[in-house]
């Protein structure tokens, strides 16, 4: 998942001045705790972290093992605290999963846009094949990620579709260890296209019937459990 899609910057003065302010606030509250927020395959993971030191523009923290795993993968984190006027984005200098320790620098104020979404957007791996029936014909892509209200479909071939184009989308979802795979077929409307680089991304709002909505809900819940198990096993 591209972390740039999760947040937008909220520069208050300049980047350098904001960073200096954030470091000064941390220095004045060295004995406090903060909350760290990371996203892994669409699932938000949030735990408290204890401030160890603030030196030469860097923040040293004791972190939870699960958080350290995700920090190591993403090389960044979001910091939330009543001390700050906005959430803070920070890049990783050092992380050690076994020692449950991490250091951060390059701080900036941000707003986590992913929290505005009505539903979690879950990344899928492997990506199921998707068939899209549109007024311009049928094309095939891959389901990159999904929520209960939308689908992100990737394709190597550009399809000249206009926004608000209606479609019928079908794909198979894995049932996991204890359930059979199920076919999902939903009505949809194209709401965005990201065609600046390959693969092209077609973002659809979906309108599932009750049966499809139930199956999608069960899949998303099961997917969250799988991701949590994956993280815990990595600690």
LOPAVEX-644467 format. One record per atom (N, C-alpha, C): x, z, y. Coordinates in steps of 0.2 Angstrom, whole numbers, plus 2048, in hexadecimal, padded with zeros to 3 digits. Layout:
BEGIN
XZY/...
# end
This chain:
BEGIN
8048007FA/800800800/804800806/8037FC80B/8077FB811/805801816/80A805817/80880B81B/80680A822/808804825/80680282B/7FE80182C/7FB800827/7F47FF827/7F0806827/7F480B826/7F1812826/7F081582D/7F4813832/7F4817838/7F581283E/7F4815844/7F681184A/7F981684F/7FE814853/802818857/7FE81B85D/80082185F/7FC824865/80282686A/80582286D/80B823871/808827878/80A82D879/80883087F/80C82F885/81282E885/81782D88B/81B827889/821828886/824823882/82682587B/828821877/82A823870/82F828870/835827874/83A82C875/838833877/83483387D/831839880/82C83C87B/828839877/82483C872/82883F86D/82D83C86B/83183E865/834845867/83784586E/83A84B870/835851871/82F84F873/82A854873/82885786C/828853867/826855861/82B85A85E/83285885F/83785C85C/837862860/836862867/83686986A/83186D868/82B86B866/82586F864/82787285D/82A86E859/82C870852/832876853/836875858/83C87A859/83988085B/83388085F/830886861/82C88A85C/82B886856/827889851/82A88984A/83088B84A/83488A844/83188E83E/82D89383F/82B897839/824895837/82288F83A/81B88D838/81A889832/814887830/81388282B/80F87C82E/81087782B/80C87182D/80986E827/805869827/801866822/80485E822/80685C81C/80985681B/803851817/80384B81A/7FE847817/801840815/80083E80E/80383880C/7FD834808/7FE82E808/7F982A804/7FD8267FE/7FA8277F8/7FD8247F2/7F88207EF/7F98197EF/7F48157EB/7ED8167EE/7ED8187F5/7E68197F8/7E48207F8/7E78247F4/7E482B7F3/7E882F7F8/7E58337FD/7E8838801/7EB83E7FE/7F18407FF/7F48467FC/7F684A802/7F3851802/7F5855808/7F685C805/7FC85F807/7FE865806/80286980C/80286F80C/805873811/80D872810/811872815/818872815/81B878819/82087B817/82388081B/82987D81F/82A87F826/82F87D82A/836881828/83B87E826/841881825/84688182B/84787B82E/84B87B834/849875838/84B87583E/84B86F843/85186F846/85586A844/85C869847/85E862848/86186084E/863859850/85D85484F/857856851/852851851/84F85084A/851854845/84E85483E/84A85A83C/845859838/84185E836/84285F82E/84486582C/845867825/83F86B823/83C86981D/83686C81A/83786E813/834873811/83287480A/82B871808/82B86D803/82586A802/82386B7FB/81C8697F9/81A8697F2/81D8647EE/81E8657E8/8218607E4/81D8597E4/81685A7E3/8128547E3/8138507EA/8148537EF/8148507F6/81B84D7F6/8208507F3/82784D7F3/8288477F0/8248467EA/8248407E6/82183A7EB/81C83B7EE/8198367F2/81D8347F8/82083A7FB/825839801/82B8347FF/82D8367F9/8338327F7/83182A7F6/82B8297F4/8298227F3/82781F7FA/8248227FE/82281F805/82782080A/82C824809/83182580E/82F827815/82982A815/82682D81B/82083281A/81E83581F/81883981E/81483A825/80E83C825/80A83E82A/80B84682B/80C849831/80C850832/806852836/802857834/7FC859838/7FD861839/7FC86283F/7FD869841/7F986A848/7F6870849/7F387284F/7F8872855/7FE872854/803872859/80386B85C/801866859/80285F85C/7FB85C85E/7FB858863/7F5855866/7F2850862/7F784D85E/7F5848859/7F9849852/7F784684D/7FB846847/802842849/806844845/80D841846/81083D840/812838841/81683483C/81D83583C/820836836/827837835/82A834830/830831831/83482E82B/838833828/83A831821/83E83581D/84583481E/84983A81F/85083981F/85383B818/84F840815/85284380E/84C84680B/84B845804/846848800/8498497F9/84884F7F6/84A8517F0/8448547EC/8418517E7/83B8537E4/83C8597E0/84285A7DD/8438607D9/8448667DD/8478657E3/84886B7E7/84286C7EC/83D8677EC/8378677F0/8398687F7/83E8647F9/840864800/84085D803/83F85D80A/83F85680D/841857814/845852817/84685281E/84384C822/84184C828/83E84782B/841846832/840840835/84283F83C/83E83983E/83F836844/83C830847/834832848/83283784C/82C83984C/828835851/821834850/81D831855/816833854/812834859/80B835859/80782F856/802831852/7FE82C84F/7F782E84E/7F382984C/7EC82B849/7EC828842/7EA82C83E/7E9829837/7E2825836/7E381F836/7DD81B836/7D981B82F/7DD81C82A/7DA81C823/7D5822823/7D5827827/7D082D827/7CA82B82A/7CA82582D/7C3823830/7BF81F82B/7C281D826/7BE819821/7B981E81D/7B381B81C/7AE81E818/7B0820811/7B481C80E/7B581C807/7BD81B806/7BF81F801/7C681E7FF/7C88167FD/7CD8147FF/7CF80D7FD/7D480D7F8/7D380C7F1/7D780D7EC/7DB8077EA/7E28077E9/7E68027E7/7E58017E0/7E57FB7DD/7E47FA7D6/7EB7F77D3/7ED7F97CD/7F37F77CA/7F27F87C3/7F17F27BF/7F27EB7C1/7EB7E97C5/7EC7E47C8/7E67E17CC/7E27DD7C8/7DC7DE7C8/7D77DA7C4/7D67D37C7/7D57CE7C3/7D37C87C6/7CC7C87C8/7CB7C47CE/7C57C47D1/7C27BD7D2/7BC7BC7D1/7B97B67D3/7B47B67D9/7B57B27DE/7B17B27E4/7AD7AC7E4/7A67AC7E4/7A27A77E5/7A07A67EC/7A27A17F0/7A07A07F7/79D79A7F8/79A7997FE/797792800/79C78C7FF/7A378E800/7A87887FF/7AA7887F8/7A778B7F3/7A978A7EC/7AC7917EA/7AF7917E4/7B17977E0/7B87977E0/7BB79D7E2/7C279D7E1/7C47A47DE/7CA7A57DC/7CD7AA7D8/7D27AE7DB/7D27B47DB/7D77B87DE/7D97BF7DA/7DC7C37DD/7DD7CA7DA/7DB7CF7DF/7D87D57DB/7D57DA7DF/7DB7DF7E0/7DD7DF7E7/7E37E37E9/7E17EB7E9/7DB7EC7ED/7D97F37EE/7D17F27EF/7CE7F87EE/7C77F87EF/7C47FF7F1/7BE7FF7F4/7BB8057F5/7B48047F3/7AF8097F4/7A88087F3/7A58047F7/7A88027FD/7A57FD802/7A87F7803/7AE7F6800/7B27F0801/7B77EE7FC/7B97E87FC/7BE7E57F8/7C47E27FC/7CA7E27FA/7D07DE7FD/7D27DA7F7/7D17D37F8/7D37CE7F3/7D87CA7F6/7DE7C97F1/7E37C67F3/7E47BF7EF/7E67BA7F3/7E77B37EF/7ED7B07F2/7F07AB7EE/7F57A77F1/7F37A17F4/7ED79F7F3/7EA7997F6/7E579B7FC/7E6797801/7E2799807/7DB796806/7D679A808/7CF797807/7CC79780E/7CA792811/7C8791818/7C1794819/7C079B818/7B979E819/7B97A1820/7B37A1822/7B17A4829/7AF7AB828/7B17AF82D/7AE7B682C/7A77B682C/7A47BB828/79D7BC827/79B7B8821/79F7B481E/79D7B0819/79B7B4813/7957B3810/7927B780B/7957B4804/7967B87FF/7997B67F9/7967BB7F3/7977B97ED/7967BD7E7/79D7BE7E4/79F7C47E3/7A57C67E0/7A57C97D9/7A87C77D4/7A87CA7CE/7AF7CB7CB/7B07D17C7/7B67D37C5/7B57D87BF/7BA7D97BB/7BA7DF7B6/7BD7E57B8/7BB7EB7B7/7BE7F17B8/7BF7F47B1/7C57F77B1/7C77FB7AB/7C38017AA/7C18027A4/7BD8087A2/7C280E7A1/7C880D7A0/7CD81279F/7CD814797/7CF81A795/7D081C78E/7C981C78B/7C481F78E/7BE82178B/7B881D78C/7B8817790/7B3813792/7B580C791/7B0808790/7B1801790/7B27FE797/7B57F8797/7B67F479D/7AF7F279F/7AE7F17A6/7A87EF7A8/7A97EA7AD/7A47E57AD/7A47E07B2/7A07E27B8/7A37E17BE/7A07E27C5/79E7DC7C8/7987DB7CB/7967D57CE/7927D77D4/7957D67DA/7927D97E1/7917D37E6/78C7D47EA/78B7D07F0/7907D27F5/7937CE7F9/7987D07FE/7987CB804/79B7CE809/79C7CA810/7A37CB812/7A67C5814/7AD7C5816/7AE7C881D/7B27CD81E/7B27D1824/7B97D0828/7BE7CE824/7C57CD827/7C97C8822/7CE7C5825/7D37C1822/7DA7C2824/7DF7C4820/7E67C5822/7EA7BF81F/7EB7BA823/7EE7B4821/7F57B3824/7F87B8826/7FF7B782A/8047B7825/8037B981E/8087B8819/8057B8812/8097B680D/8067B6807/8077BD803/8037BF7FF/7FC7BC7FE/7F77BD803/7F37B8804/7ED7B8809/7E97BE806/7E67C280B/7E17C780A/7DA7C680D/7D57C6808/7CE7C580B/7CB7CC80A/7C87CF80F/7C57D580F/7BE7D480F/7BA7D780A/7B37D680A/7B07DD80A/7AA7DD80E/7A57E380D/7A17E1807/79F7E6803/79B7E57FD/7957E97FD/7907E67FA/7897E97F9/7877EA7F2/78A7EE7EF/7887EF7E7/7817F27E6/77E7F07E1/7787F37DF/7797F97DC/7747FD7DA/7758047D7/7798047D1/7798007CD/77D8007C7/7847FF7C8/7867FA7CC/78D7F87CE/78F7FE7D2/78B8017D7/78E8067DB/79080C7D6/78C80E7D1/78D8137CD/7948127C9/79580C7C6/79B80A7C3/7A180A7C7/7A08087CD/7A68087D2/7A880F7D4/7A38147D5/7A481B7D6/7A881E7D0/7A681D7CA/7A981F7C4/7B081D7C4/7B18177C5/7B88147C5/7BC8177CA/7BA8187D1/7BE81B7D6/7C08227D4/7BB8267D2/7BC82D7D0/7C182D7CA/7C18297C5/7C68297C0/7CD8277C2/7CD8227C7/7D38207CA/7D78257CE/7D38297D1/7D682F7D5/7D98347D0/7D68357CA/7D883A7C5/7DF8377C2/7DF8307C1/7E582D7BE/7EB82E7C3/7E982D7C9/7EF82D7CE/7F28347CF/7ED8397CF/7EF8407CF/7F48427C9/7F18407C3/7F58417BD/7FC83E7BE/7FC8387C0/8038347C1/8078387C6/80583A7CB/80983E7D0/80C8457CD/8078487C9/80984F7C6/80F84D7C1/80E8487BD/8138477B8/81A8457BB/81A8437C1/8208417C4/8248467C7/82184C7C8/8248527CB/8298557C6/
# end
